[in-house]
Amino acid sequence: RSEGRLTGMPLAVGDALGFGLLLLNVVIVGLSVVVGQSIVSESDALDVVNFEWRTIWLMGFLGLLVSIWVDVKIVRKVWRRAVRGME
């Protein structure tokens, strides 16, 4: 039925990358939140209301953006190599 074509490549690439990227995302966002918490703990002189939570949320959001950017780069590189290997 496949007439010599590899038809399961998207599933195989997604399966191979799925949990590794999920773990990498957790590490990136976790580290960014820890950095945010250390920024808050070092800035005791600031008496701004909700500065702590805003900083932690902001760092978590920035970590999420970085993890999305890293995921896109990794998936594009792996997908291009997989497609090139099929030719």
JOVEN-V521237 format. One line per field, one symbol per residue. burial: # if it has 16 or more other ideal C-beta (glycine too) atoms within 10 Angstrom, else .. A space follows every 10 residues. Layout:
burial: ???
This chain:
burial: .......... ..#...#... #...#..##. .##.##...# .......... .#..##..## .##...#... #......... .......
